[in-house]
Amino acid sequence: MGGIIVRSIADTVFPAEQIWVTDLDETLVKQLCEEKGTNSASDVVALVENTEVILCAVTPPAVPHVLPQVAQALSAPQWLISIAAGVTTTTLASYFNEVPPIIRVMPNISASVGAAISVLTAGSAANQEHLEVASQVFNACGTSLAMDEHHLDAVTGVSGSGPAYVALFIEALADAGVHVGLSRTDAQQLAIHTVLGAATMLAETQEHPAVLKNRVTTPGGTTAAGLHALERGGLRATITEAILAATERAKELGRA
């Protein structure tokens, strides 16, 4: 995800020559620097020494290893953006003697095609200016919203994990198409563009999903029969259980 963000912001939000990257995988760092003209830092401390805004794009288990290194070199006016799932701004702040401005963000994998929805929340030392800069970063990958931090675990369950749920639905839609006689290629293309088209309509019209659903559903028609089967199979309840499970897991990661 860090690489995706850098590719989105290099020479759009920040000049590439002002961006420094580091990772345990030196091959990935070299590839990114050659592709976008960014700079390679030998380690976390070297990266912090060369940047004002530090993007912490690590997994939750890596936070206890990376944040002490950041804290070692960080000083005002430097500040931090973290995309570590479930790790609160309070936990992030605990690694510093003097708490820096911190913006916590939950993006999603659709950033790779500039279509992410990212949710931002500000730590106690962050102000509107920090939030605006972070918004610029994540708007380069799609769009962003600001929310209170107590919503972030739920956001993780809905939009952070959501692309996997949608991919599973598309796969199931395509598999069912094959079952009723379509070719695999045609079924997959139909499934993808059906989901894409419906989502685009809802995004552009801002209508409630039920409005679109009702517009497609005629009395006694094919859609009504299909919706009845989905309701009988417990689609709504299953999706709710998935969101609850992912949200709880995000809370667990934050406590680890």
C-alpha positions in Angstrom: 0.0 0.0 0.0 2.9 2.4 0.7 4.2 1.9 -2.8 0.7 2.5 -4.3 0.5 5.8 -2.3 3.9 7.0 -3.4 3.1 6.2 -7.0 0.0 8.3 -6.7 1.6 11.4 -5.0 4.9 11.6 -6.7 5.0 14.8 -8.8 1.3 15.4 -8.1 1.1 16.2 -4.4 4.9 16.3 -3.7 7.9 16.6 -6.1 9.3 13.1 -6.5 12.8 14.3 -5.5 11.4 15.3 -2.0 10.0 11.8 -1.4 12.1 9.2 0.5 11.2 5.5 0.8 12.5 2.6 2.8 11.5 -1.0 3.2 12.9 -4.4 4.3 12.6 -5.5 0.7 15.3 -3.4 -1.0 14.3 -4.7 -4.5 10.9 -3.1 -4.1 12.5 0.2 -3.0 14.9 0.2 -5.9 12.1 -0.5 -8.4 9.9 2.3 -7.0 12.8 4.8 -7.0 13.7 4.0 -10.6 10.1 4.2 -11.7 9.1 7.4 -10.0 12.4 9.2 -9.3 12.1 9.1 -5.6 15.0 8.6 -3.1 16.0 5.5 -1.2 16.7 5.7 2.5 18.9 3.1 4.1 16.6 2.7 7.2 13.8 4.4 9.0 16.0 6.8 10.9 17.6 8.0 7.6 14.1 8.4 6.1 12.9 10.5 9.0 16.0 12.7 8.8 15.1 13.7 5.3 11.3 14.2 5.4 8.7 16.4 7.1 5.7 14.1 6.7 6.3 10.5 7.6 3.9 7.9 6.1 3.9 4.8 8.3 2.7 2.2 5.8 3.3 -0.9 7.9 1.2 -3.8 9.3 0.0 -3.6 12.9 2.5 -6.2 14.2 5.4 -4.0 12.7 4.3 -0.9 14.6 6.2 -1.7 17.9 9.4 -2.2 15.8 9.1 0.8 13.5 7.6 3.5 15.7 10.5 3.6 18.2 12.9 4.2 15.3 10.6 7.0 14.1 10.5 8.5 17.6 14.3 8.4 17.8 14.7 10.8 14.9 11.5 12.8 14.8 11.3 16.4 15.9 9.0 19.4 15.3 7.6 20.3 12.8 7.7 16.8 11.5 4.5 14.7 11.8 3.1 11.3 11.1 0.5 9.6 8.9 -0.3 6.0 9.8 -2.3 3.4 7.8 -1.7 0.6 10.3 -5.1 -1.1 10.7 -6.6 -0.9 14.2 -3.7 1.0 15.7 -5.1 4.1 17.4 -3.6 7.6 17.5 -3.3 7.1 21.3 -1.2 4.0 20.8 0.9 5.7 18.1 1.4 8.7 20.4 2.6 6.5 23.2 5.9 6.0 21.4 6.9 9.6 21.6 8.1 11.8 24.5 6.6 14.8 22.8 3.5 13.8 20.9 3.7 14.9 17.2 0.7 15.6 15.0 -0.7 12.2 13.9 -3.3 11.5 11.2 -4.6 7.9 11.2 -6.0 6.7 7.9 -7.9 3.6 6.7 -7.4 3.4 2.9 -8.2 0.4 0.7 -6.6 -1.6 -2.1 -8.6 0.3 -4.8 -6.0 3.0 -4.4 -4.0 1.1 -7.0 -6.4 2.3 -9.7 -7.1 5.7 -8.1 -10.5 4.6 -6.8 -9.9 4.2 -3.1 -12.2 5.5 -0.4 -9.9 6.5 2.6 -11.1 7.7 6.0 -8.9 10.0 8.0 -9.0 10.9 11.7 -6.8 13.4 13.5 -4.8 12.8 16.7 -4.8 15.2 19.6 -1.8 17.2 18.4 -3.0 17.5 14.7 -4.8 20.5 13.3 -6.8 21.2 10.2 -3.7 21.9 8.2 -2.4 18.4 8.8 -5.8 17.0 8.0 -5.8 18.9 4.7 -2.4 17.7 3.6 -3.3 14.1 4.4 -6.5 14.6 2.4 -4.5 15.7 -0.6 -2.3 12.6 -0.3 -5.3 10.2 -0.2 -7.4 12.1 -2.7 -4.6 11.4 -5.1 -5.6 7.7 -4.7 -9.3 8.3 -5.0 -11.4 10.2 -2.4 -11.3 10.7 1.3 -13.6 11.4 4.3 -12.8 12.7 7.8 -14.4 10.9 10.7 -14.1 10.6 14.5 -11.7 7.9 15.5 -14.2 5.7 17.2 -15.6 4.9 13.8 -12.3 3.6 12.3 -12.6 -0.1 13.3 -16.1 -0.1 11.6 -14.6 1.6 8.6 -11.9 -1.1 8.4 -14.7 -3.7 8.4 -16.7 -2.0 5.7 -14.3 -0.3 3.2 -10.9 -1.6 4.3 -12.0 -5.3 3.8 -14.8 -4.5 1.5 -13.0 -4.9 -1.8 -12.6 -8.6 -0.9 -16.3 -9.0 -0.3 -17.1 -7.4 -3.6 -14.6 -9.6 -5.4 -16.2 -12.6 -3.8 -19.7 -11.4 -4.9 -18.4 -10.9 -8.5 -16.8 -14.3 -8.5 -20.0 -15.9 -7.3 -22.0 -14.0 -9.9 -19.7 -15.2 -12.6 -19.7 -18.8 -11.3 -23.5 -18.8 -11.4 -23.5 -17.4 -14.9 -21.3 -20.3 -16.0 -23.7 -22.7 -14.2 -26.6 -21.4 -16.3 -24.6 -21.8 -19.6 -22.4 -18.7 -20.1 -18.8 -19.0 -21.0 -16.4 -18.2 -18.2 -15.1 -15.1 -20.1 -18.5 -13.7 -20.8 -19.8 -14.4 -17.3 -16.9 -12.7 -15.6 -17.2 -9.6 -17.9 -20.9 -9.4 -17.3 -20.4 -9.7 -13.5 -17.7 -7.1 -13.3 -19.5 -4.5 -15.4 -22.8 -5.1 -13.7 -21.3 -4.3 -10.3 -19.3 -1.4 -11.8 -22.3 0.1 -13.5 -24.6 -0.2 -10.5 -21.9 1.4 -8.2 -21.3 4.2 -10.7 -25.0 5.0 -10.8 -25.3 5.1 -7.1 -22.2 7.3 -6.8 -23.3 9.8 -9.4 -27.0 10.0 -8.3 -26.4 9.7 -4.5 -29.7 7.8 -4.4 -30.4 5.2 -1.7 -29.5 1.7 -3.0 -33.1 0.6 -2.5 -34.2 3.2 -5.1 -32.1 1.5 -7.8 -33.1 -2.0 -6.6 -36.8 -1.1 -6.8 -36.3 0.5 -10.2 -34.9 -2.8 -11.6 -37.6 -4.9 -9.8 -40.9 -5.4 -11.6 -43.8 -7.3 -10.0 -43.5 -11.0 -10.6 -40.4 -10.5 -12.7 -37.0 -12.1 -12.9 -35.3 -9.7 -10.5 -38.0 -10.2 -7.9 -37.4 -14.0 -8.0 -33.7 -13.5 -7.7 -34.0 -11.1 -4.8 -36.3 -13.5 -3.0 -33.7 -16.2 -3.3 -31.0 -13.9 -1.9 -33.1 -12.9 1.0 -34.0 -16.6 1.7 -30.3 -17.4 1.6 -29.6 -14.8 4.3 -27.4 -12.4 2.2 -28.1 -9.4 4.4 -27.4 -11.3 7.6 -24.2 -12.9 6.2 -22.8 -9.5 5.1 -23.6 -8.1 8.5 -21.8 -10.9 10.2 -18.8 -10.3 7.9 -18.6 -6.7 8.8 -19.0 -7.5 12.5 -16.2 -10.1 12.3 -13.8 -7.7 10.5 -14.6 -4.8 12.8 -13.9 -7.0 15.9 -10.7 -8.2 14.3 -9.6 -4.6 13.8 -10.2 -3.9 17.5 -8.1 -7.0 18.4 -5.2 -5.8 16.2 -5.4 -2.5 17.9 -5.1 -4.1 21.3 -2.2 -6.4 20.3 
